[in-house]
Each structure stands twice: as C-alpha cells, then as structure tokens.
Amino acid sequence: MGILVLLAVAALLALIVGAWLLLRFRWLAGFLVGLLGIAALGVAVTLALLGFRFSQYEPVTEQTLLGTLSMRAGSDEQTYRLSMTQGRSSRHYEVTGEQWRLSGTLLEVPQWALFGPTERYFIVHRVEGRFSRLEDELLMQRDEQPEPWYYRLADSGLRQGFRSERLYTPLLPLAAQAIFTIEFRAGTIGLRPVNEPAREALGS
C-alpha cells in the first residue's frame, strides 16, 4: 500500500512541476502551434499528392479511346513483353503465363467537386499474366511490381472521396505480335483487335 501512495505522490508532484513549467514558459502554446503547423504541412502534402495523382486519370465519356497495347515474345515461351501507349506516354510490362488481363479504376466525380456536371475518369493500374491451370498459377512465384506506395495511398484516398469501381478486361490468350486498342465503352473496358494475331486471340 505504501508504494502506491509513494507513486501517487510522485505522480502528483511531477504533474504540478510539469504544469508550472509549461505555463511559466508558455511551452504548451508553442507545442500546440507546432503540432498545428505540422498538421497543416501534412494536409498540404496530401492534397498535392491527391491532385497530382488525379491529373493522371483520363476523362472518359460513353466511348473513349484509352490507348494501344502491343505484345511481343520475351526471353522464353511463357514470358511476354507488353507495351501500352496513351497519348505521348507509354508503359511497359513483363508478364508470365498463357493469358493476360488489364485492370483499372473508374472514378465518378460529382457536381460539387467540379462545379459542373458529374464526370468520369479512368486510370490503368496494371497488366498481369495468368496461367489457365490453377496448379501452374499456384506454383508460379510472381513479382507483381506494385505501383509506388504513395500512388496506392493517393488512389485509396480518391476511392474513399468519390464513387469508384474496379474494372477488368476478360482473360485472353497471350499472342506474340498482337496489337489491341483499348477503349472505355459504357462503363466497361473494351478491346478492339488491330491485326490478325489479336483477332485470333480475341476469337479463341
């Protein structure tokens, strides 16, 4: 019992001394101002990151051309190199498997955020390969190469702030030299074959 009393007295003394020091030298006010400043900087960085990431989303209508995707054979029979061109920018992917698909996020930005009519925006997140047999897929050690953490954090914030939907193309066979145009059509991602290898893959 004595130890509890001793601890209580020591805690009370420490509280009195701490409160006196903070009030005497106004450290509490400075500490709170510092916290507010750090919070304001954090909000500024977060908003800048959200704005930069949002600028990478493409505005889409009922039918919008998103880009062109081409394939070529890689170093072995199961590896393919895919290149996606969007305007002046291009992204490159190396996928392994027998099939591929593309995924992205559709954002619906309401009127209050744009001071105008509701608009939709889309971004491609990844192109990935898959094996048709589950056993082969489970044995495959994939390096998914996710997007940088700050992009994933910004995407999460945008999805929480606006209505969002994850969209996928159907799984299609990988085919060397195939070229597709990628289109947004009425709320889905559509593929249009450009050459014969792409038409054969789409028809199989």
Helices and strands as residue ranges (DSSP letters): H 2-25, H 27-54, E 58-60, E 63-73, E 79-86, E 89-96, E 99-109, H 111-114, E 119-130, H 134-139, H 149-161, E 163-168, E 172-173, E 179-185, E 188-193, H 196-203
